[in-house]
Amino acid sequence: MFAGSVVSYPDRGHWGKSSYRGNCTGRIIKDFLESYMKRKDGLVVDPSIGGGTSVDVAREMGLRFVGTDLHQGFNLLTDDLASYIGEMAHVCWWHPPYAGMLKYSGEEWGEPNKWDMSRMNFQDFTEALELAVMNIHDAVERGGVYGILMGNMRAKGTYYNLSSLVERIAPGRLIDEVIKVQHNCKSDSSSYKGNFVRIAHEKLLVFAKRESSLFLIGSMEKRAAAMTGITWKAAVRRVLQGNKILHLKDINDALEPYAKSRDNQHWQAKVRQVLQDERYFVRLKPGVYQLAA
Ligand SMILES: C[S@@+](CC[C@H](N)C(=O)[O-])C[C@H]1O[C@@H](n2cnc3c(N)ncnc32)[C@H](O)[C@@H]1O
């Protein structure tokens, strides 16, 4: 259980594959679960298990657990997490890749994969992050929480505050922020030329689910209010996740409360414009769309 808001685990422990690059210590997952699980029989979910750290922690703690990853065929950017797990998660743990730092597909596993968030440029990564966080939020039950462990990074002298980005876009209510001191990371030796301060921490942001509804049903007004940090493209992609084939009218209906929160009178034109992006959307026939494979 977390004793305070700064944690340090010099020894990563025995959970998961220690050679999986960018893995995290099981100690933080154990503390997270001990701190936020309210029901012993609640389902624990990790949509990006990497080298299986959370898998081992959950097994050792005797918890009900569903873990997957892009390397297992599950894609947080096109699949609907709630439908995949088949029930709502009590607690969700997510340790995303950081754009451009370590590449997973094509290096740690399989062939290069266009949905692999570690291979994206910063702009695509930002949108993917929005989409993934909405997907996770929607898969958590009312009263449940999700924790996102995120590091910040510096590239060519610019500091990218990814944890702050997560905080801005997550639809849940932020309930805790835990600073994790980093040990033995690559940047200790390599990336510190110049006058910059060495980044030696990651942040675990913990959010409580705000309400019980999925994106397409229920209290949309509240949901829209929570979504003000999200881009239009991410919102349209979220509506189509989980192999949905939808008419423009249904897409617009789902987005209407969001549009109200944006105060954009021409939002339907904006939705049509977003749907032109062939990297993400396929027009099956006039006015009917699905996500690109
Ligand atoms: C930082 S690693 C997780 C490491 C893990 N916590 C561990 O201790 O081994 C991030 C993971 O996200 C996965 N990933 C990348 N893009 C994804 C996507 N679109 N959907 C699901 N997982 C994805 C990568 O394959 C990688 O395993």
The ligand as an SDF file (V2000), in Angstrom:
LIG
                    3D

 27 29  0  0  0  0  0  0  0  0999 V2000
    5.7940    0.4470  -21.1960 C   0  0  0  0  0  0  0  0  0  0  0  0
    5.2590   -1.0490  -21.9130 S   0  0  0  0  0  0  0  0  0  0  0  0
    4.4390   -1.8900  -20.6040 C   0  0  0  0  0  0  0  0  0  0  0  0
    5.4490   -2.5860  -19.7320 C   0  0  0  0  0  0  0  0  0  0  0  0
    4.8350   -3.4020  -18.6180 C   0  0  0  0  0  0  0  0  0  0  0  0
    4.2510   -2.5440  -17.5970 N   0  0  0  0  0  0  0  0  0  0  0  0
    5.9050   -4.2940  -18.0100 C   0  0  0  0  0  0  0  0  0  0  0  0
    6.2220   -4.1300  -16.8170 O   0  0  0  0  0  0  0  0  0  0  0  0
    6.4740   -5.1400  -18.7350 O   0  0  0  0  0  0  0  0  0  0  0  0
    3.9610   -0.5130  -22.9700 C   0  0  0  0  0  0  0  0  0  0  0  0
    3.2710   -1.6080  -23.7600 C   0  0  0  0  0  0  0  0  0  0  0  0
    2.2480   -0.9970  -24.5600 O   0  0  0  0  0  0  0  0  0  0  0  0
    2.0250   -1.8480  -25.6690 C   0  0  0  0  0  0  0  0  0  0  0  0
    1.2490   -1.1120  -26.6990 N   0  0  0  0  0  0  0  0  0  0  0  0
    1.6840   -0.2440  -27.6540 C   0  0  0  0  0  0  0  0  0  0  0  0
    0.6770    0.1880  -28.4280 N   0  0  0  0  0  0  0  0  0  0  0  0
   -0.4630   -0.4300  -27.9580 C   0  0  0  0  0  0  0  0  0  0  0  0
   -1.8340   -0.4340  -28.3750 C   0  0  0  0  0  0  0  0  0  0  0  0
   -2.2490    0.2990  -29.4370 N   0  0  0  0  0  0  0  0  0  0  0  0
   -2.7230   -1.2060  -27.6930 N   0  0  0  0  0  0  0  0  0  0  0  0
   -2.3090   -1.9570  -26.6300 C   0  0  0  0  0  0  0  0  0  0  0  0
   -1.0210   -1.9920  -26.1810 N   0  0  0  0  0  0  0  0  0  0  0  0
   -0.0970   -1.2570  -26.8480 C   0  0  0  0  0  0  0  0  0  0  0  0
    3.4290   -2.2630  -26.0930 C   0  0  0  0  0  0  0  0  0  0  0  0
    3.4120   -3.4730  -26.8210 O   0  0  0  0  0  0  0  0  0  0  0  0
    4.1400   -2.4000  -24.7360 C   0  0  0  0  0  0  0  0  0  0  0  0
    4.1810   -3.7410  -24.3330 O   0  0  0  0  0  0  0  0  0  0  0  0
  1  2  1  0
  2  3  1  0
  2 10  1  0
  3  4  1  0
  4  5  1  0
  5  6  1  0
  5  7  1  0
  7  8  2  0
  7  9  1  0
 10 11  1  0
 11 12  1  0
 11 26  1  0
 12 13  1  0
 13 14  1  0
 13 24  1  0
 14 15  1  0
 14 23  1  0
 15 16  2  0
 16 17  1  0
 17 18  1  0
 17 23  2  0
 18 19  1  0
 18 20  2  0
 20 21  1  0
 21 22  2  0
 22 23  1  0
 24 25  1  0
 24 26  1  0
 26 27  1  0
M  CHG  2   2   1   9  -1
M  END
$$$$
